[in-house]
Amino acid sequence: MISRDSLKGITSVIAVGLAIFQIYFTAGFGIIDSQLLRTIHLGIVLALVFLYFPPKKLQEGEREHPGWLALDLVLICGAFATAYFLASDIDYYMERIRYVDPVSDAETVCATAAVLLVLEATRRVAGLPLVIVASAFLAYGLGGQYLPGILRHDGVTYKMLCEQLYLVTEGLYGIPLAVSSTMIFAFVMFGDVELTVHCAAELLKRAPEYDYLIAPEAKAIPLLYEMARQYGCKKWMLARKGVKLYMKDVIGVEVRSITTDHVQKLYIDGEDAALMKGKRILIVDDVISTGESLHALEELVLKAGGEIAGRMAILAEGEAQERDDLIYLEKLPLFNAKGKIIG
């Protein structure tokens, strides 16, 4: 009898295939239109979600009902079918005029299926609350004309909604998926030990002389550790987002990062601060964009009496790419509302 465990080999092949596909086109070996890349990316990712995550969480010792796996195989076929529908005529969908060219019944069916598949995948990975929020906004788009006061809008037809969500580079194939299928896919692979080792080695080739490394919690920790290991440092510093019970004589600063919607604080332990005094400190981060986190680290170093030896990152975004005092390996592009790179 076919089970989810018996399909692990196929699942691994699909996952490896997606990785190779993404590396080939995001690393510059091949050229592919962004809309086609997003379409293929979403189709394969949906398939992997339905293979990895069963419809319901199983209790310890509980066996999955064969019908659930059969359902998932149907959903996987649906994911591939909705992706193939666009990919098979991608030139047309790249050139069609939105809100002018008619939306066919087949396009409406595929759009509906694609949205339902994404909602179901979201439920399995992120939970039901996010699905409820997304569904509420979809309902608002269709029924906003019936609401009172400032909540009221002119409303859209069902086919207009399908077009916006499925046939253009917005909706399902908007900026989040554009980033996911390009830079973020490559960067999430930062969890790969081999990639971390190579990034650390490349940064160390360009690094100025220093005594200690410091980075903010938490995504930069693997890079920080590997750079220290390769350089032969027996100690590195971590700026934490909260004060731990064992920390004494804490030094803290405030920061508003581009990845957060509120002010955060960074802290270092008093013992670390004492070690930093009069020493050359190299600041390291995974991505630098607005420079707010970097500025906070600089304040921490100066408050501890350390000297800033340099600033380094894997990726630089936006204005950070123009900084003369920043050493980084690659640029992280910015996208406009149409998914085009603007910087």
PyMOL commands that set and color helices and strands:
alter all, ss='L'
color gray80, all
select helices_A, chain A and resi 5-26+34-52+66-87+90-95+105-126+128-146+149-151+158-167+171-173+175-191+193-206+221-231+270-276+292-303+318-322
alter helices_A, ss='H'
color red, helices_A
select strands_A, chain A and resi 212-216+237-239+251-255+264-268+280-288+307-317+326-332
alter strands_A, ss='S'
color yellow, strands_A
deselect
rebuild
show_as cartoon
